[in-house]
Amino acid sequence: MVAIDPKTASWAAEYPFDLHSHVVASGAKMNFIDEGPKDGPVMLFVHGNPTWSFYWRNLVRRFSDTHRCIAMDHIGCGLSDKPQDYAYTLDQRIQDVSSLVEALGLDDITLVVHDWGGAIGFGTAVRMPDKFKQFVVFNTAAFLSPRIPFSIAICRIPVFGAVAVRGFNAFVEIAQIRAIHDKLPAEIKAAYLAPYNSWDTRVAIHRFVEDIPMKPSHPSYATLKTVDEGIGQFQDRPMLIVWGDEDFCFDVSFREEWQRRFPDAEVHALSDASHYVVEDALEKIKDWMATFVA
């Protein structure tokens, strides 16, 4: 594995944060950024696949003057350890984030989630509901669904999926095109690609895809079902939903499901934004979030 120094990378100016680490129960090291006043209101940013804490960089910079902004890299992702023998299941990831919340003594959390971060973040909230006060939701799910895009389903095919995702980095490369409305600048694309530069460093990307539970016999089905059944308890807590309606993965039907379950949520649907909605609509999102958390 090739070590990455974010202080000397071509994209260093985009990610000017000090790294902290938390050792999870498996013994792996989870890196995270912790910016802003330690006694400020907490924002906890939970990324999905195939991104890392870099996805949250502009929101962390926007809100760290007034908030304590914490964004981890899941095990196997970003600048965290990438063990080959880690469980890489939804339950394990929820345990990891829960242990970080406990270790840092976080309370009254504003949870901000995207992609698989929805299931992980809300899974954490379901296990420790008194610690979370409000939610910001970007193109994600925290409930069971029978829908899976063909381009993701083929990455689950034995042998072929591993070769495509881990051998050719297809999942990360294609995301730079399909998950964005406008073309990413070269240095931003380089940052998204940097942590995933070899077969071994792409282990989590592939395992995330394999961990999508499409039937009850799947090992993570029961975990996601528990999250699905538990999120209703948060209907009385503020929620902001911002959605890129061009998303090929978490399409409009997922946004509509969130709205059905949380009819009082503030919702902004963007016809000119895709899955990486924070990249596509940053300035609007900063304004909406500022009003929401004020």
RACOR-V760046 format. One line per field, one symbol per residue. psi: psi as a letter, one per 30 degrees, with the letter a starting at -180 (. if undefined). burial: # if it has 16 or more other C-alpha atoms within 10 Angstrom, else .. A space follows every 50 residues. Layout:
BEGIN
psi=???
burial=???
END
This chain:
BEGIN
psi=kkkkjffflfgeffihlkkllkjlefflkjklkjklkfglkkkjkjlbkh aafefgeeeeeeffefljjkjljlkflbgllikfglehleeeeeeeeeee eeefhklhkjkklkbffeeeefeeeefifffkflkkkjialhlkkfkkke feefffkkeeeeeeeeegheeeeeefefgkelkklefeeeeefefiglee fgeeeeeeefgjjflffkfgeeeeeeeefffffgfgkkkkkkkjffkfdi aeeeeeeeeefifgkkkjkjfhlaeieeeeheeeeeeeeeeef.
burial=.....#....#..##.#...####...#########....########## ###########.##..#################..#.############# #....##.##################..#.##############...... ....##....######..#.##..##.####......##.#######..# #############......#########.##..#...############# ##.##..#...#..#.##...##########...##.##...#.
END
